[in-house]
Amino acid sequence: MDTRTISEKYAKIGNYLIDNVPELSHLAGAEIIYLSSTAKKKSHRKRVLGQCEKVAEKNKWAIPCDFTVTLFEPNLMALSDEQIVMVIFHELLHVGAGDDIEQGHIIPHDLEDFKLMIDKFGPHWSEWGQVSMWPELTIPAAEQGASD
């Protein structure tokens, strides 16, 4: 069974990225809820680390936000704090801008997404210990032992 809870830890990371990374500046003012899931989600036999979804208008009475970013905890176990930050960054890249953020949309995976990840973090961005984060940023919630 999939249990999802609101994650303050992931919200701190996401909000910090939105405030400090130019590629995410279009998300300023967007209502995003960050969730932690107990599911071991897979797609096409591969584990899914995170998922970004636009909240349908008919569901906003129960989920009062524009988008959700869900991280699947069992699939994150082997990742470093830096890699988890990159998963959140990657998921936020899926949010496309509209005239109004509520009109925003989800951008599917494409080559531009992967090019940006390689340009920012190098060709080995997904390998543990091979990440060069933004040297000018100090990610606040990526400290050891940060809890939700």
Contact map, one row per residue, 1 for C-alpha under 8 A:
1110000000000000000000000000000000000110000000000000000000000000000000000000000000000000000000000000000000000000000000000000000000000000000000000000
1111000000000000000000000000000000001110000000000000000000000000000000000000000000000000000000000000000000000000000000000000000000000000000000000000
1111100000000000000000000000000000001110000000000000000000000000000000000000000000000000000000000000000000000000000000000000000000000000000000000000
0111110000000000000000000000000000111100000000000000000000000000000000000000000000000000000000000000000000000000000000000000000000000000000000000000
0011111000000000000000000000000000111000000000000000000000000000000000000000000000000000000000000000000000000000000000000000000000000000000000000000
0001111100000000000000000000000011110000000000000000000000000000000000000000000000000000000000000000000000000000000000000000000000000000000000000000
0000111111100000000000000000000001110000000000000000000000000000000000000000000000000000000000000000000000000000000000000000000000000000000000000001
0000011111110000000000000000000001000000000000000000000000000000000000000000000000000000000000000000000000000000000000000000000000000000000000000011
0000001111111000000000000000000000000000000000000000000000000000000000000000000000000000000000000000000000000000000000000000000000000000000010000111
0000001111111100000000000000000001100000000000000000000000000000000000000000000000000001000000000000000000000000000000000000000000000000000010000001
0000001111111110000000000000000011000000000000000000000000000000000000000000000000000000000000000000000000000000000000000000000000000000000000000000
0000000111111111000000000000000000000000000000000000000000000000000000000000000000000000000000000000000000000000000000000000000000000000000110000000
0000000011111111100000000000000000000000000000000000000000000000000000000000000000001001000000000000000000000000000000000000000000000000001111000000
0000000001111111110000000000000000000000000000000000000000000000000000000000000000000001100100000000000000000000000000000000000000000000000000000000
0000000000111111111000000000000000000000000000000000000000000000000000000000000000000000000000000000000000000000000000000000000000000000000000000000
0000000000011111111100000000000000000000000000000000000000000000000000000000000000000000000000000000000000000000000000000000000000000000001100000000
0000000000001111111110010000000000000000000000000000000000000000000000000000000000000000100000000000000000000000000000000000000000000000000000000000
0000000000000111111111011011000000000000000000000000000000000000000000000000000000000000000000000000000000000000000000000000000000000000000000000000
0000000000000011111110011001000000000000000000000000000000000000000000000000000000000000000000000000000000000000000000000000000000000000000000000000
0000000000000001111111001000000000000000000000000000000000000000000000000000000000000000000000000000000000000000000000000000000000000000100000000000
0000000000000000111111111000000000000000000000000000000000000000000000000000000000000000000000000000000000000000000000000000000000000000000000000000
0000000000000000010111111000000000000000000000000000000000000000000000000000000000000000000000000000000000000000000000000000000000000000000000000000
0000000000000000000011111100000000000000000000000000000000000000000000000000000000000000000010000000000000000000000000000000000000000000000000000000
0000000000000000111011111111000000000000000000000000000000000000000000000000000000000000000110000000000000000000000000000000000000000000000000000000
0000000000000000011111111111000000000000000000000000000000000000000000000000000000000000000000000000000000000000000000000000000000000000000000000000
0000000000000000000000111111000000000000000000000000000000000000000000000000000000000000000000001000100000000000000000000000000000000000000000000000
0000000000000000010000011111110000000000000000000000000000000000000000000000000000000000000000101000100000000000000000000000000000000000000000000000
0000000000000000011000011111110000000000000000000000000000000000000000000000000000000000000000000000000000000000000000000000000000000000000000000000
0000000000000000000000000011111000000000000000000000000000000000000000000000000000000000000000000000100000000000000000000000000000000000000000000000
0000000000000000000000000011111100000000000000000000000000000000111000000000000000000000000000000000110000000000000000000000000000000000000000000000
0000000000000000000000000000111110000000000000000000000000000001111000000000000000000000000000000000000000000000000000000000000000000000000000000000
0000000000000000000000000000011111000000000000000000000000000000111110000000000000000000000000000000000000000000000000000000000000000000000000000000
0000010000100000000000000000001111100000000000000000000000000000101110000000000000000000000000000000000000000000000000000000000000000000000000000000
0000011101100000000000000000000111110000000000000000000000000000000111100000000000000000000000000000000000000000000000000000000000000000000000000000
0001111001000000000000000000000011111000000000000000000000000000000111100000000000000000000000000000000000000000000000000000000000000000000000000000
0001111000000000000000000000000001111100000000000000000000000000000001111000000000000000000000000000000000000000000000000000000000000000000000000000
0111100000000000000000000000000000111110000000000000000000000000000001111000000000000000000000000000000000000000000000000000000000000000000000000000
1111000000000000000000000000000000011111000000000000000000000000000000011100000000000000000000000000000000000000000000000000000000000000000000000000
1110000000000000000000000000000000001111100000000000000000000000000000011100000000000000000000000000000000000000000000000000000000000000000000000000
0000000000000000000000000000000000000111110000110000000000000000000000011110000000000000000000000000000000000000000000000000000000000000000000000000
0000000000000000000000000000000000000011111000111000000000000000000000010010000000000000000000000000000000000000000000000000000000000000000000000000
0000000000000000000000000000000000000001111111110000000000000000000000000000000000000000000000000000000000000000000000000000000000000000000000000000
0000000000000000000000000000000000000000111111110000000000000000000000000000000000000000000000000000000000000000000000000000000000000000000000000000
0000000000000000000000000000000000000000011111000000000000000000000000000000000000000000000000000000000000000000000000000000000000000000000000000000
0000000000000000000000000000000000000000011111100000000000000000000000000000000000000000000000000000000000000000000000000000000000000000000000000000
0000000000000000000000000000000000000000011111110000000000000000000000000000000000000000000000000000000000000000000000000000000000000000000000000000
0000000000000000000000000000000000000001111011111000000000000000000000000010000000000000000000000000000000000000000000000000000000000000000000000000
0000000000000000000000000000000000000001111001111110000000000000000000010010000000000000000000000000000000000000000000000000000000000000000000000000
0000000000000000000000000000000000000000100000111110000000000000000000111011000000000010000000000000000000000000000000000000000000000000000000000000
0000000000000000000000000000000000000000000000011111000000000000000011110000000000000011001000000000000000000000000000000000000000000000000000000000
0000000000000000000000000000000000000000000000011111100000000000000011100000000000000000001000000000000000000000000000000000000000000000000000000000
0000000000000000000000000000000000000000000000000111110000000000001111000000000000000000001101100000000001000000000000000000000000000000000000000000
0000000000000000000000000000000000000000000000000011111000000000001110000000000000000000000000000000000001000000000000000000000000000000000000000000
0000000000000000000000000000000000000000000000000001111100000000011100000000000000000000000000000000000011000000000000000000000000000000000000000000
0000000000000000000000000000000000000000000000000000111110110010111100000000000000000000000000000000000000000000000000000000000000000000000000000000
0000000000000000000000000000000000000000000000000000011111110000000000000000000000000000000000000000000000000000000000000000000000000000000000000000
0000000000000000000000000000000000000000000000000000001111110000000000000000000000000000000000000000000000000000000000000000000000000000000000000000
0000000000000000000000000000000000000000000000000000000111111000000000000000000000000000000000000000000000000000000000000000000000000000000000000000
0000000000000000000000000000000000000000000000000000001111111110000000000000000000000000000000000000000000000000000000000000000000000000000000000000
0000000000000000000000000000000000000000000000000000001111111111110000000000000000000000000000000000000000000000000000000000000000000000000000000000
0000000000000000000000000000000000000000000000000000000001111111000000000000000000000000000000000000000000000000000000000000000000000000000000000000
0000000000000000000000000000000000000000000000000000000000111111000000000000000000000000000000000000000000000000000000000000000000000000000000000000
0000000000000000000000000000000000000000000000000000001000111111100000000000000000000000000000000000000000000000000000000000000000000000000000000000
0000000000000000000000000000001000000000000000000000000000011111110000000000000000000000000000000000000000000000000000000000000000000000000000000000
0000000000000000000000000000011110000000000000000000001000010011111100000000000000000000000000000000000000000000000000000000000000000000000000000000
0000000000000000000000000000011100000000000000000000011000010001111100000000000000000000000000000000110000000000000000000000000000000000000000000000
0000000000000000000000000000011110000000000000000001111000000000111110000000000000000000000000000000000000000000000000000000000000000000000000000000
0000000000000000000000000000000111100000000000000001111000000000111111000000000000000000000000000000000000000000000000000000000000000000000000000000
0000000000000000000000000000000111100000000000000111100000000000001111100000000000000001001100000000000000000000000000000000000000000000000000000000
0000000000000000000000000000000001111000000000000111000000000000000111110000000000000000000000000000000000000000000000000000000000000000000000000000
0000000000000000000000000000000001111000000000001110000000000000000011111001000000000001000000000000000000000000000000000000000000000000000000000000
0000000000000000000000000000000000011111100000011100000000000000000001111111000000000000000000000000000000000000000000000000000000000000000000000000
0000000000000000000000000000000000011111000000001000000000000000000000111111100000000000000000000000000000000000000000000000000000000000000000000000
0000000000000000000000000000000000000111000000000000000000000000000000011111100000000000000000000000000000000000000000000000000000000000000000000000
0000000000000000000000000000000000000001100000111000000000000000000000011111110000000000000000000000000000000000000000000000000000000000000000000000
0000000000000000000000000000000000000000000000001000000000000000000000111111111000010000000000000000000000000000000000000000000000000000000000000000
0000000000000000000000000000000000000000000000000000000000000000000000001111111000000000000000000000000000000000000000000000000000000000000000000000
0000000000000000000000000000000000000000000000000000000000000000000000000011111100000000000000000000000000000000000000000000000000000000000000000000
0000000000000000000000000000000000000000000000000000000000000000000000000001111111110000000000000000000000000000000000000000000100000000000000000000
0000000000000000000000000000000000000000000000000000000000000000000000000000011111110000000000000000000000000000000000000000000110000000000000000000
0000000000000000000000000000000000000000000000000000000000000000000000000000001111111000000000000000000000000000000000000000000000000000000001110000
0000000000000000000000000000000000000000000000000000000000000000000000000000001111111100000000000000000000000000000000000000000000101000000001000000
0000000000000000000000000000000000000000000000000000000000000000000000000000001111111110000000000000000000000000000000000000110100100000000000000000
0000000000000000000000000000000000000000000000000000000000000000000000000001001111111111000000000000000000000000000000000000000000000000000000000000
0000000000001000000000000000000000000000000000000000000000000000000000000000000011111111100000000000000000000000000000000000000000000000000001000000
0000000000000000000000000000000000000000000000000000000000000000000000000000000001111111110000000000000000000000000000000000000000000000000000000000
0000000000000000000000000000000000000000000000001100000000000000000000000000000000111111111000000000000000000000000000000000000000000000000000000000
0000000001001100000000000000000000000000000000000100000000000000000010100000000000011111111100000000000000000000000000000000000000000000000000000000
0000000000000100100000000000000000000000000000000000000000000000000000000000000000001111111110000000000000000000000000000000000000000000000000000000
0000000000000000000000000000000000000000000000000000000000000000000000000000000000000111111111000000000000000000100010000000000000000000000000000000
0000000000000000000000000000000000000000000000000111000000000000000010000000000000000011111111100000000000000000000000000000000000000000000000000000
0000000000000100000000010000000000000000000000000001000000000000000010000000000000000001111111100000000000000000000000000000000000000000000000000000
0000000000000000000000110000000000000000000000000000000000000000000000000000000000000000111111110000000000100000100000000000000000000000000000000000
0000000000000000000000000000000000000000000000000001000000000000000000000000000000000000011111110000000001111000000000000000000000000000000000000000
0000000000000000000000000010000000000000000000000001000000000000000000000000000000000000001111111000000111100000000000000000000000000000000000000000
0000000000000000000000000000000000000000000000000000000000000000000000000000000000000000000011111100000111100000000000000000000000000000000000000000
0000000000000000000000000110000000000000000000000000000000000000000000000000000000000000000000111111101110000000000000000000000000000000000000000000
0000000000000000000000000000000000000000000000000000000000000000000000000000000000000000000000011111111110000000000000000000000000000000000000000000
0000000000000000000000000000000000000000000000000000000000000000000000000000000000000000000000001111101100000000000000000000000000000000000000000000
0000000000000000000000000000000000000000000000000000000000000000000000000000000000000000000000001111111100000000000000000000000000000000000000000000
0000000000000000000000000110110000000000000000000000000000000000010000000000000000000000000000001111111100000000000000000000000000000000000000000000
0000000000000000000000000000010000000000000000000000000000000000010000000000000000000000000000000101111100000000000000000000000000000000000000000000
0000000000000000000000000000000000000000000000000000000000000000000000000000000000000000000000001111111110000000000000000000000000000000000000000000
0000000000000000000000000000000000000000000000000000000000000000000000000000000000000000000000111111111111000000000000000000000000000000000000000000
0000000000000000000000000000000000000000000000000000010000000000000000000000000000000000000000111100001111100000000000000000000000000000000000000000
0000000000000000000000000000000000000000000000000001110000000000000000000000000000000000000001110000000111110000000000000000000000000000000000000000
0000000000000000000000000000000000000000000000000000000000000000000000000000000000000000000011110000000011111000000000000000000000000000000000000000
0000000000000000000000000000000000000000000000000000000000000000000000000000000000000000000001000000000001111100000000000000000000000000000000000000
0000000000000000000000000000000000000000000000000000000000000000000000000000000000000000000001000000000000111110100000000000000000000000000000000000
0000000000000000000000000000000000000000000000000000000000000000000000000000000000000000000000000000000000011111110000000000000000000000000000000000
0000000000000000000000000000000000000000000000000000000000000000000000000000000000000000000000000000000000001111111000000000000000000000000000000000
0000000000000000000000000000000000000000000000000000000000000000000000000000000000000000000000000000000000000111111100000000000000000000000000000000
0000000000000000000000000000000000000000000000000000000000000000000000000000000000000000010010000000000000001111111110000000000000000000000000000000
0000000000000000000000000000000000000000000000000000000000000000000000000000000000000000000000000000000000000111111111000000000000000000000000000000
0000000000000000000000000000000000000000000000000000000000000000000000000000000000000000000000000000000000000011111111100000000000000000000000000000
0000000000000000000000000000000000000000000000000000000000000000000000000000000000000000000000000000000000000001111111110000000000000000000000000000
0000000000000000000000000000000000000000000000000000000000000000000000000000000000000000010000000000000000000000111111111100100000000000000000000000
0000000000000000000000000000000000000000000000000000000000000000000000000000000000000000000000000000000000000000011111111111100000000000000000000000
0000000000000000000000000000000000000000000000000000000000000000000000000000000000000000000000000000000000000000001111111110000000000000000000000000
0000000000000000000000000000000000000000000000000000000000000000000000000000000000000000000000000000000000000000000111111100000000001100000000000000
0000000000000000000000000000000000000000000000000000000000000000000000000000000000000000000000000000000000000000000011111111100000111000000000000000
0000000000000000000000000000000000000000000000000000000000000000000000000000000000000000000000000000000000000000000011111111100000110000000000000000
0000000000000000000000000000000000000000000000000000000000000000000000000000000000000000000000000000000000000000000001101111100000000000000000000000
0000000000000000000000000000000000000000000000000000000000000000000000000000000000000000000000000000000000000000000001001111111001100000000000000000
0000000000000000000000000000000000000000000000000000000000000000000000000000000000100000000000000000000000000000000011001111111101110000000000000000
0000000000000000000000000000000000000000000000000000000000000000000000000000000000100000000000000000000000000000000000000001111101100000000000000000
0000000000000000000000000000000000000000000000000000000000000000000000000000000000000000000000000000000000000000000000000001111111100000000000000000
0000000000000000000000000000000000000000000000000000000000000000000000000000001100100000000000000000000000000000000000000000111111100000000000000000
0000000000000000000000000000000000000000000000000000000000000000000000000000000100000000000000000000000000000000000000000000001111100000000000000000
0000000000000000000000000000000000000000000000000000000000000000000000000000000000000000000000000000000000000000000000000001111111110000000000000000
0000000000000000000000000000000000000000000000000000000000000000000000000000000001100000000000000000000000000000000000001101111111111000000000000000
0000000000000000000000000000000000000000000000000000000000000000000000000000000000000000000000000000000000000000000000001100100001111110000000000000
0000000000000000000000000000000000000000000000000000000000000000000000000000000001000000000000000000000000000000000000011000000000111110100000000000
0000000000000000000000000000000000000000000000000000000000000000000000000000000000000000000000000000000000000000000000010000000000011111100000000000
0000000000000000000000000000000000000000000000000000000000000000000000000000000000000000000000000000000000000000000000000000000000011111110000000000
0000000000000000000000000000000000000000000000000000000000000000000000000000000000000000000000000000000000000000000000000000000000000111110000000000
0000000000000000000100000000000000000000000000000000000000000000000000000000000000000000000000000000000000000000000000000000000000001111111000000000
0000000000000000000000000000000000000000000000000000000000000000000000000000000000000000000000000000000000000000000000000000000000000011111100000000
0000000000001001000000000000000000000000000000000000000000000000000000000000000000000000000000000000000000000000000000000000000000000000111111000000
0000000000011001000000000000000000000000000000000000000000000000000000000000000000000000000000000000000000000000000000000000000000000000011111100000
0000000011011000000000000000000000000000000000000000000000000000000000000000000000000000000000000000000000000000000000000000000000000000001111100100
0000000000001000000000000000000000000000000000000000000000000000000000000000000011001000000000000000000000000000000000000000000000000000001111110100
0000000000000000000000000000000000000000000000000000000000000000000000000000000010000000000000000000000000000000000000000000000000000000000111111100
0000000000000000000000000000000000000000000000000000000000000000000000000000000010000000000000000000000000000000000000000000000000000000000001111100
0000000000000000000000000000000000000000000000000000000000000000000000000000000000000000000000000000000000000000000000000000000000000000000000111110
0000000010000000000000000000000000000000000000000000000000000000000000000000000000000000000000000000000000000000000000000000000000000000000011111111
0000000110000000000000000000000000000000000000000000000000000000000000000000000000000000000000000000000000000000000000000000000000000000000000001111
0000001111000000000000000000000000000000000000000000000000000000000000000000000000000000000000000000000000000000000000000000000000000000000000000111
